[in-house]
Every structure is written in structure tokens, then in C-alpha cells.
């Protein structure tokens, strides 16, 4: 039995177009593999630990082989819990809207917790950086209000996600991009969502 972790990055609930497509993907996946476990995390409702003060000091104490206080250890344990939850998955589904050409700030917060030396990546002076996660499959669903097909220089959403996921070892990424969602009227938007759902179901059959 595999564990699928769905990470949602929108606070809009059922109004989220990225979430609608992700749900269609997971419904098809569940239909085909009913014994697999699907876990849901929304970065806007997760109790993510602050990465400052005690937590940041604990990180640097570990990096420099210095002892941590009890309070610093407790702060770092909250970071380790988020990392352990992520690493326990066998497959990943990400549903991500574009905010100001990039990703929502809460998703960036989540990633800043996950990407830690010795946990998800390593560094060797001779060979450089290496991801520590097994290269497990990822489906990333992106929505954008505008059309970036001819404005790729403004897209800091998909390239960033592929870079940071690859950095920790996850390079087996299949993407669904829905754009634009704010032009052409509601009928055209609905058509784009329906096309994305068809593609999502196709991907789910081989996920």
C-alpha cells in the first residue's frame, strides 16, 4: 500500500481551481487503487512552526555541532515532525495557484521548513549538493490568472517548484498548467478546467 500526500496551497476551498483539478485526479486514482492511503495537507491550515528565534538558532547549533537548550530542541522537533510527515509519503500531488508570478507565501514557508541539510539534502565540498529523497513521482497542478505561454520570464511558479523539488531529489514531475483563468469569460474558464480534469485523470491512471 502506497501513501499519497496531497499538498494544497490555496485558501479558497472549493472555489480553488487548482484544488478542483487535484480532487478529480485523486478521485480517479482512488478508483483505480482503493487500498492506497491519501493524506491531505493545506499549507493555509497547517500549524507550521515559525522559522525564527529558537528554531533558527537550533538549526545553526546543529550545523556547528553546538548544544541546544531544551527550548531550542523542542522548537526543532516541530520542524522534524513536518519533514517526517513529508518524507513518509510515496507519491506527491501538489495543487498550486500563482500569486504575484510565484507561489503563495504559505507554501514558501512550508518548503523552507522541509529543505534542511541532513534531512532532505546534503552538501559535499567536492561533489556539491545532493538530494536525499528517493525520486518518487510528483504531479504538480498549477493555475494562473494570466497566460504565461509567451511570458515565461514572468513565471516564477513552475520553475521554482521544479528547482526546489529537484534539489531534494524529486525530479519525476508531471505537470498540469491551467491558464489563463481570469480571461475569456466564465465559459472559457470552465472549458479550460474541464480539459485539465481530462488530463488529470489520464495521469492518475499511471501514477
C-alpha positions as CSV (number, residue, x, y, z in Angstrom):
1,X,0.0,0.0,0.0
2,X,1.4,3.4,-1.0
3,X,0.8,6.7,0.8
4,X,-0.1,9.7,-1.4
5,X,0.4,13.1,0.1
6,X,-1.7,15.9,-1.4
7,X,-0.3,19.4,-0.6
8,X,-2.8,22.2,-1.4
9,X,-1.6,25.8,-1.4
10,X,-4.9,27.7,-1.7
11,X,-7.1,29.2,1.0
12,X,-10.1,29.4,-1.3
13,X,-11.6,25.9,-0.5
14,X,-14.0,24.6,-3.2
15,X,-13.5,27.8,-5.2
16,X,-9.9,26.9,-5.8
17,X,-9.4,25.8,-9.4
18,X,-6.2,24.0,-8.6
19,X,-7.9,22.1,-5.9
20,X,-10.8,21.1,-8.2
21,X,-8.4,19.5,-10.7
22,X,-6.4,17.8,-7.9
23,X,-9.6,16.3,-6.5
24,X,-10.5,14.9,-9.9
25,X,-7.0,13.4,-10.2
26,X,-7.3,11.8,-6.7
27,X,-10.8,10.5,-7.3
28,X,-9.6,8.7,-10.4
29,X,-6.5,7.5,-8.6
30,X,-8.6,6.2,-5.6
31,X,-11.0,4.4,-8.0
32,X,-8.1,2.5,-9.5
33,X,-6.1,2.0,-6.3
34,X,-8.6,1.9,-3.4
35,X,-6.2,0.4,-0.9
36,X,-3.7,3.3,-1.1
37,X,-3.7,5.9,1.6
38,X,-4.3,9.5,0.6
39,X,-3.3,12.2,3.1
40,X,-4.3,15.9,2.7
41,X,-2.4,18.9,3.9
42,X,-3.3,22.5,3.2
43,X,-0.5,24.9,4.0
44,X,-3.0,27.6,4.9
45,X,-4.5,25.5,7.7
46,X,-1.4,23.6,8.9
47,X,0.2,24.7,12.1
48,X,3.6,25.4,10.6
49,X,6.3,26.3,13.1
50,X,7.8,29.7,12.8
51,X,11.3,29.6,11.4
52,X,13.0,32.2,13.5
53,X,14.3,32.7,17.1
54,X,14.7,29.4,18.8
55,X,14.1,27.3,15.7
56,X,16.7,29.2,13.6
57,X,19.3,29.1,16.4
58,X,18.7,25.3,16.9
59,X,19.5,24.8,13.2
60,X,22.7,26.7,13.4
61,X,23.7,24.9,16.6
62,X,23.3,21.6,14.8
63,X,25.3,22.9,11.8
64,X,28.1,23.9,14.1
65,X,28.0,20.9,16.4
66,X,26.9,23.0,19.4
67,X,24.5,22.0,22.1
68,X,20.8,23.1,22.1
69,X,18.8,24.2,25.0
70,X,15.6,22.2,25.9
71,X,13.5,25.0,24.4
72,X,15.6,25.0,21.1
73,X,15.3,21.2,20.9
74,X,11.5,21.4,21.3
75,X,11.4,24.1,18.6
76,X,13.5,21.9,16.2
77,X,11.3,18.8,16.9
78,X,8.4,20.7,15.4
79,X,10.4,21.2,12.2
80,X,11.4,17.5,12.2
81,X,7.8,16.5,12.5
82,X,6.8,18.4,9.3
83,X,9.8,16.9,7.5
84,X,9.0,13.3,8.7
85,X,5.4,13.7,7.5
86,X,6.5,14.7,4.1
87,X,9.2,12.0,3.8
88,X,6.7,9.3,4.8
89,X,4.9,9.7,1.5
90,X,5.5,7.5,-1.6
91,X,3.9,9.9,-4.0
92,X,3.0,13.6,-4.1
93,X,0.2,15.7,-5.5
94,X,0.6,19.5,-5.4
95,X,-2.1,22.0,-6.2
96,X,-0.6,25.5,-6.5
97,X,-2.1,28.8,-7.7
98,X,0.2,31.5,-8.9
99,X,0.5,34.6,-6.6
100,X,2.4,37.6,-7.9
101,X,4.2,35.5,-10.5
102,X,5.3,33.0,-7.9
103,X,3.9,30.7,-5.2
104,X,1.7,31.5,-2.2
105,X,3.7,32.6,0.8
106,X,2.5,29.8,3.0
107,X,3.8,27.2,0.5
108,X,7.2,29.0,0.6
109,X,7.1,28.8,4.4
110,X,6.3,25.0,4.2
111,X,9.2,24.5,1.8
112,X,11.6,26.5,3.9
113,X,10.8,24.1,6.7
114,X,11.3,21.0,4.5
115,X,14.5,21.9,2.8
116,X,17.1,21.2,5.6
117,X,20.7,19.9,5.4
118,X,21.0,16.3,6.6
119,X,17.2,15.8,6.2
120,X,16.3,16.4,2.6
121,X,19.7,17.4,1.0
122,X,23.4,17.1,1.7
123,X,26.5,19.0,0.7
124,X,29.9,17.8,-0.2
125,X,32.8,20.2,-0.9
126,X,33.9,18.0,-3.8
127,X,30.6,16.9,-5.3
128,X,28.3,19.8,-4.2
129,X,24.7,19.4,-3.3
130,X,22.7,16.2,-3.5
131,X,19.0,15.5,-2.8
132,X,18.4,12.9,-0.1
133,X,14.8,11.9,-1.0
134,X,14.1,8.9,-3.2
135,X,12.9,10.1,-6.6
136,X,9.2,9.5,-6.1
137,X,6.5,10.5,-8.5
138,X,5.1,14.0,-8.3
139,X,2.0,15.5,-10.0
140,X,2.0,19.3,-9.9
141,X,-1.1,21.2,-10.8
142,X,-0.6,24.9,-11.5
143,X,-3.2,27.6,-12.1
144,X,-2.6,31.1,-13.3
145,X,-4.9,34.0,-13.9
146,X,-2.9,35.2,-16.9
147,X,-1.4,33.5,-19.9
148,X,2.4,32.9,-19.5
149,X,2.9,30.8,-22.6
150,X,4.6,33.8,-24.2
151,X,5.8,35.4,-21.0
152,X,7.9,32.7,-19.5
153,X,10.3,35.3,-18.0
154,X,7.5,36.2,-15.5
155,X,6.8,32.6,-14.4
156,X,8.5,32.1,-11.0
157,X,5.9,29.5,-10.0
158,X,6.5,26.3,-12.0
159,X,10.3,26.8,-12.5
160,X,10.8,27.4,-8.8
161,X,8.8,24.3,-7.8
162,X,10.7,22.1,-10.2
163,X,14.0,23.5,-9.0
164,X,13.3,23.1,-5.3
165,X,11.8,19.6,-5.7
166,X,14.7,18.5,-7.8
167,X,17.1,19.9,-5.2
168,X,15.8,17.5,-2.6
169,X,15.8,14.6,-5.1
170,X,12.3,14.7,-6.7
171,X,12.7,15.1,-10.4
172,X,10.0,12.7,-11.6
173,X,7.4,15.5,-12.0
174,X,4.3,15.5,-14.3
175,X,2.7,18.9,-14.6
176,X,-0.7,20.3,-15.5
177,X,-0.9,24.0,-16.2
178,X,-4.3,25.8,-16.3
179,X,-4.1,29.3,-17.8
180,X,-5.5,31.8,-18.1
181,X,-8.3,31.5,-15.6
182,X,-9.3,35.2,-15.5
183,X,-9.9,36.0,-19.2
184,X,-12.3,34.8,-21.9
185,X,-15.3,34.7,-19.6
186,X,-16.6,32.0,-17.3
187,X,-17.5,29.6,-20.0
188,X,-13.9,29.6,-21.4
189,X,-12.6,29.2,-17.9
190,X,-14.9,26.2,-17.3
191,X,-13.7,24.7,-20.6
192,X,-10.0,25.0,-19.5
193,X,-10.8,23.4,-16.2
194,X,-12.6,20.5,-17.9
195,X,-9.7,20.0,-20.2
196,X,-7.3,19.9,-17.3
197,X,-9.5,17.4,-15.5
198,X,-9.3,15.1,-18.5
199,X,-5.5,15.3,-18.5
200,X,-5.5,14.8,-14.7
201,X,-7.5,11.6,-15.0
202,X,-5.1,10.3,-17.7
203,X,-2.2,10.9,-15.4
204,X,-3.9,9.3,-12.5
205,X,-4.1,6.0,-14.4
206,X,-0.3,5.7,-14.5
207,X,0.6,7.4,-11.2
